[in-house]
Amino acid sequence: MQSYLSSAQPAHGGNLTWAASLADCSPFSLLDFSASINPLGPPAGAIAAIQSSWETLRHYPDPAYRTLRQALADAHCLDPDWILPGNGAAELLTWVGRDLAALKQTHLLTPGFGDYFRAIRAFGGTWHGASLDMTHLPGELPIPLTELPDSLALTNQGLLLNNPHNPTGWLFTRESLRPYLDTCALVVVDEAFMDFLGTHPAESVVDWVQEFPNLVVVRSLTKFYSLPGLRLGYGIAHPDTLQRWQQWRDPWSVNSLAEVAAIAALADHDFQQRTWNWLPEARSQLWSGLNAIPGLQPFVGAANFLLVRAEVSVPTLQRRLLQEHQILIRDCMSFAELGDRYFRVAVRTVEENQRLLVALQSVLSSFSADAHGC
């Protein structure tokens, strides 16, 4: 059995301990582009809420999370019964996997987020990959989803996808998702990055949940509010679905400090607006800079990250960036369909993005020099 502390390539971004061991530096010295986290956070109000709530650690959280569910419900104009907080979106995807595993088959977009496959396999379910055409680079987003098979019209089948999509960053039109709600036993849309698109993004399907009992939406609070260490996500679904999940899982899945931080973050409208003002310009700057570097081809994306196709071995590029510049990028080796010629980078501040671009130019120039025997 492989040790948890082994030096194997991590399956997720943000593994600073692993990266620091390669860079021979402190994890806090690294500039992390591997995890798609908002660089403007965490919100000051969330930190203040944590600092003023130490006394809550003496007590168990409210097992019903009534205050948090109300705050989330208010944000989506829903009744709290349609909301279930979880220990990160990952916990909720586990219960999604259990429901999907009970179906004949689940359709997934490939390349796709590895936790989807983990969750379905954990309960003995089967899945079918619908391959995205990675040679097609849309100039503008959103785009219609056209890769799913006609067999989805058959009974007792499920569909699990994310929008915006990870790792491409593509945004699919919600109208292209609409027909599957009539044909699938269960449709799960992971909107972990949807908050980056605004208050009520046009392509979100949250407002369809009350109309379609076979629709589940999974959201993350930790990416937008830069709180991944607290582990907090939530599901939006029919109350019967959420009550079933509540019976399956351990009690008190969300800790008290995560709860108060989330409530404060949701109320911080200035932070939300600053994020929405920052992202389009910073993403455009990073995309243009990557596109100008020979040997790199960035994909147009709607989220706070960009997928990049490279002409060189990305694990080697990743290692050189760590050792020479203390910068961590996300290789895409865990996306089986992509292999070693793709990497993903978070959008960070303009200054940090520029530091990445300079480092990439430097390392790739040395690759080219080595190839020509210089």
N, C-alpha and C positions, 0 to 999 in steps of 0.2 A: 504494500500500500504506500502511495506517495505521501511523504511528510507534508503537513500543512506549512511547515517552515522551509520547504525546499525552494530552490532557485528557479523553478519552472516558470514559464511565461504565465502571468496572471490572466484570468478569464475576463476580468473587468478593468476599467480604468481606475485611476486614483490610488493604486497600490504604491504608496510612497516609500514604504519600508523596503520593498523589493527593489525599487528604482534606486534608492539611496545606497543600497549595497553594491550596485553596479557603478554608481557615480563616485563612491567612496566619500560621501559627505552626509551631513545631517538631512533627514527628510524635510526639514523646514527651510533648507537652502535651495530646494528644487522649485522651479517654475513649472507648475503642473498644467499641461494642456490636454492631459489624457482623460480627465473627468469633466463632464460638461456641466459645470457649476457656475452660477452667476458670480462674476468677480466683484460685484458691487456690494455684496452682502457679507455677513448676515445683517439684517436690519437692526439698527440700534435699539429699537423698541423690543425686539425679540431677546436681545442680550440682557436688557434691563429687566425684562420679565423673569428671565432665568435667575438673575442675581437677587431678585426680591422674593423668590419663591422657594428658598432652601427649606423653609419650615414644612413645605408640603411633602418633603421626603420622609417625614415621620409617619405619614399616613399612606394607605393605598389610594390609587386613583379612583375616581368614580368609574365603576365598571361599565356604565352606560355612556360615559363621555358626553353628557348632555350639553355642557357649555360649548365644547369643541364642535360637536355635531351641529349645534345651532349656528355657530359662526360660519361653518362651511355651507350649511343650508342657505343662510342669508346670502352668501356670495353667489349662489347658483339659483336663487329664487325657488327653493324646494322646501318640502317638509323634512325635518331631521330624520324621519324614519327611512328616507331614501339615501342616507349617508352612513358609511361605516369607516371610521379611522382604522389604520393598520400600522404595524411596525415596518414602515416603509412600503412602497408599492410592491416590493418583492414578496412580502407576506400575503398580500391580497392576490398576487399572481399565483401563489401556491393554491389558494382555494379556487381560483379560476381554473387551474389545472385539474383539480379534483372533479369539478363539474364537467369540464371538457372530456376528461378521460372516460366518463360514463357514456359518451356518444360513440357512434361507429368510427368517426374519424374527425380530426380537426385540421383545417387548412391554415397554413402559416406562410407569410411572405419570406422568401429567402433571397439574399442574406437577411437574417433576423436576429433579434436580441436573444442571447443564449438562455436566459431564464425562462423563456416560453417553453423551450424544449425540455428543460429541467423539470418544470412544473408538471407537464403532461406525462413525462416518463416516470415521475415519482409515484404516480397512481396507475401505472400500467396502460396508459392511453396510447393511441396511435395517431400519427400526424402525416400530412402530405405537404410537401414544399411546393409553393408556387413561385417560380423564379422571376425576379425582376430583371428586365433587360438593362444590364449595366452599361451597354454600349450606347444607350440612348441618354443623352444629357439634355434635359429640358431647359430651355432658356428662361422660362418664367414658371412660377408656381402660383396657385395649385394646379395639379394635373389630375385627370381621371384615372381611377384604378382599373386597369384592363387585363391584369395578369391572372386573375382567378379563374379556375376551370368551370365548365358548364356543370360538372358533377355536383357542384354545391347546391343545385336544385333538388338533389336527392334528399330523402328524409334522414333525420337523426345525425346531421353533420354540424360541425362547429366552425367558426372563423375567429381567429385571433390575429390582430394586427395593431401596429402603433401608428399614430398620426399626430405630429410629423413622424416620419419613419426613421428608425435607427437601424443601420448607420448612414443612410444616404442623405437624410435631412429633407427628403421630398415630402411635400404636403399634398395629400389627396383631397379632391373635392368630396364633400360629404354626400352630394347627390349620387356620386358613383358608388357609394357604400349602401345607399338606401335599398336597392333591390334585394340585398342579402338578408335584410330583416324579414322579408317575406318568405325566404326559402330555407334559412338556417334555424336549427333548434336553438342555437346560442351564438350571439355575436359579441365579441369582447374587443373594445377599442381602448388601447393604452394611450392616454393623452398626457404622458408624463412631461412632455415639452410644450404643451399647448399654452400654458400660462405666458410664455414668452411672446405670444402673438397678440396679447391685449386682453381687455376685460372679458369680452364675450366674443371670442374668435369666430369668424364666419364659418369655418369648417368643423367646429366642434359639434359633437352629436349629443351633448348633455341634455339639451332640451327635448330630445326624442325618448329619453328613458321612460318617462311616464306613459308614453304612447305604446311602447314596445316592451313587454315583460321579458322578452328574450335578449334584451340589450344590457350590457354591463360596460360602464366606463371606469377606468382606473386612472387616478391622478396622483402626482407626486408633489409634495410641498418642499422637499429638500433641495431640489435643483434650482428652482426659481429663487428661493429665499436663502440659498447657500447654507443649508443646515444638514448635510448628508450624515454627519455623525450622530444626529438625534434620531434618525430613522423614522420618518413619518410620511405616510401616504393615505389615500382614502379611496373607497369604492363608491360608485353611484349606481344604484340598481334597485329593482323592485324589493320592497321590504321583506317579502318571503325569501328571496335569495340571500339577503343580508342576515336574516335571522338564522338561516341554515348555516352560513359561514360562522356566525357567532357561536353556535353549538359545537362546531368542529374545533375551534381554536382554543389556545390557552387563554385564561382570564388575564386581564390587565396587559394587553399587548402593547399599549402605548404608555410610556412613563409620564410622570407628572410634569417634568421639565419640558419635555417635547410638547405636551398639551398647552402649557401657558405660552411657550414660544410661538407656537402656531397661531394661537388666538391673537397675540400681539402682532405677528407678521401680517396676518390677513387684514388687520386694521390700518396698516401702514401704507396709505395710498400714495404718499410722496415717494416711497421706495419703489413701488410698482411703476409709477410714471417715469422715474429716473431710469429704470431698467428698460422700459419700452423706448425711451429717447436714446439710450446708449446703443442698443443692439443693432439697428439697421446700419448705422454709419460704421461701427466697429466691424461688423460682419463683411460689409462691402470692402472696407480697407484690407481686411485679411484675405478675402477672396482675390482681390486684384493683385495683392502682393504675391500670393501663391501662384497665380496664373502667369505672372511675369518671370517666374523662376524656371529655366529650362529643365525638362524632365518631370515636371509636376503638372497634374491636371485636376484642379478642384471642381467638385460638383456644386451646382447651385443648390442652396439649402434654405429652409425656412426657419430652422431652429437655431440654437446657440452653439452649433458645432458645424464643421465642414468635413466631408469625406474627400480624400485626395488620392488620386491614382499616381503611382510613382514608377519610374523606369528602373529603379534600383531596389535591392533587397531592403525592405523596411525594418526588419529586426536589426540589421547592421546599422542602418541609418539611426534607428532609435538609440542603439548603444552608443554611437558616436556623439549624438546630441547630449546624452546623459554625461558621458565622460569628459567631453570637451566644453560643454556649455551649461551643464546642470539643468537641462530642459527635458521634460518628459512628454512624449507624444503617445497616442494610443495606437499600437499596432492592431491589425485586424485579423490576426491569426485565429482568433476564436470564432470568426465568421468563416466557416469552412469553404464557402463559395468564393471568397475573396483571396485567400492565400497571402503571400508575402509581398504583394505589390500595392497594397492600400494602407493608408493610415487615416486616423480621424483626429482632429484637433478642436478643442473648445475655442470659442470666441472669447477673448479676454479684453483688457483695456487696450487702447490704441498703442500705448507705449509698450506693453507686454507683447502685443501682436508683432510690433516692429522688431523686438528682440528675437522672437522666433524666426521671423523672415531673414534677419541677418545671419542667424545661426544656420538655418537651412541652406542659405546661399553659400556659406563658408564650407559646410560639410559636403554638399553636392559638388562644389567646385573641385574639392580634393578628390572626390570619386572620379570626376572627369579627368583630372590630371593623372591619377593612377592608371586609368584605362589607356591613356596615351603614352604611358611610360615616362612621364615627366618627373 
